[in-house]
Amino acid sequence: MAAGRQCPGMGARMVTPMAYALLEQLRPRQWTKNLLLLAGVLFSVEFTVTSQVLRALGAVTCFCLLSSAGYIFNDLKDLNSDRFHPRKRNRPLPSGRLSLAVARVIFILLMIFGLGGAFLLGAGFGAVAVAYIALSILYTLLLKRIVLLDVMCIAILFVLRAVAGVEALHPSPQLSPWLLVCTLFLALFIAVVKRRHERMTLLENAERHRSILGEYSPELLDQMIPVVTGSTILAYALYTIVPLTEEHAPPERMIYTIPFVVYGVFRYLYLIYRKGKGGAPSEVLLTDGPLLVNVALWGVVVLLIFKLW
């Protein structure tokens, strides 16, 4: 009797670590990147249309599944090198807390449900989803080992998210080229900053963890960061006043959002150079209070501008 009562408890103790390791492997904090898909419904001023909002949320869900599939594929491929990384070695796969067999099965299921749901939302959105996961896999297999193309690939993945957010809507609104330009430079900014953090954190172990890091000297990265920083701010400033933007809000109001973008970029740089952060952009966004408040205020101002116009 006593032994029989202990079995459920023992099973729970075995299942809980496995479930926690699996959830950690999916990297839910990284799903914040997929909130970019909501830009389509926001800037097309269709956030008051219930059907469009539901389609946008469905699109975010599909990309969360696909991005988690990409993370699993990446960790399976980089299993040995991640064991030399001071932070990544504690992930479920490198640490052995999640078995390779379970990870492979979850990867297949995420791909099936992610791509299946994407094509249910429409052929156009499904095609962008296929391009996204294909580029993610190509990045893991090849592009992450080619200098400069690695950061460009990361930026293009963000651009595909922005395109997907527009394609998910029905009917799809006109895709602003300036939205893609802003997304590209912002993603480049984040990617270059992340490379600098990895280079400075790993030091002599940088090439051992990832050979491409040896191609990025701190001096080179410190020259690249000001270029993408200025380009990001300038691209957004131009975006607020181009004719395509004026269809949704007059430029004399949209320019009021520029200070929030400038502060957000400068705050991120402060966290990089003074606080040693930047290795995990999504964690920085979720844990830094001033940055969270700034993003929230930017969103409120944009909504007010669209509502009052």
FENVENSUL-V45321 format. One line per field, one symbol per residue. ss: DSSP state (h for helix, s for strand, l for the rest). burial: # if it has 16 or more other ideal C-beta (glycine too) atoms within 10 Angstrom, else .. A space follows every 50 residues. Layout:
# FENVENSUL-V45321
ss: ???
burial: ???
This chain:
# FENVENSUL-V45321
ss: lhhhhhhhhhhhhhhhhhhhhhhhhhlhhhhhhhhhhhhhhhhllllllh hhhhhhhhhhhhhhhhhhhhhhhhhhhlhhhhlllllhhhlhhhhllllh hhhhhhhhhhhhhhhhhhhhhlhhhhhhhhhhhhhhhhhhhlhhhlllhh hhhhhhhhhhhhhhhhhlllllllllhhhhhhhhhhhhhhhhhhhhhhhh hhhhhhhhhlhhhhhllhhhhhhhhhhhhhhhhhhhhhhlllhhhhllll hhhhhhhhhhhhhhhhhhhhhhhlllllllhhhhhhhlhhhhhhhhhhhh hhhhhhhhl
burial: ....................##.####..##.###############... .##.##.##################..#...##.#..#..####..##.. .##..##..##..##.##..##.###.##..##.###.##..##.....# #.#################..##.##.######################. ##...#..##.##.##....#..##..##.###.###.##....#..##. ..##..##.##..##..##.##....######.##..#..#..#...#.. ##..##...
